[in-house]
């Protein structure tokens, strides 16, 4: 951990989504005022896979904990996540609101010990449980040797049900703090 940074927030993006990424970046800067948080935004021209982008960002982390977010995510708060970084746990997990294609929403409860659930009805996702994914806050020291697979976003979506993408982190989770409130809106 350099410069006493507690949390690194990592945003992989592409140039065509600059406005969304910039809006998120600005919002995070405002919410992190006075906190030891670094925000790293990585935008490239789609020549790297999502896994390669995440690996590049992870290599730049200075925080005790790091977490990924999509460039169109919205953080409701950083306070509880930030305060939890002063604990000695492997992962800080929480709830997120996600949006179906029709605009309806569902809640994902990410928590240590949960299995991946895909609850659907009439083609829409319903509230479900999942283990901590890369958007949770991970202790950098615990997962420093963990590598993300070099797969495209399309492959990520196809492999989501068999947990290919978050499996590298999960083998390292032993202790967690669960924040019971919704922290992120995923669009």
Protein Blocks (a to p, Z undefined) as FASTA:
>chain_A
ZZhiabdcdddddfklmmmmmmmmmmmmmmmgoiacdddddddehlacfklmmmmmmmmp
cbfbdcdddfkbccfbfklmmmmmmpccfbdcdddddddfkopacdddddehiacdddde
ehiacdddddddfkbccdfklmmmpccddddfklmmmmmmnommmmmmmmmpmbdcddfb
dfbdcZZ
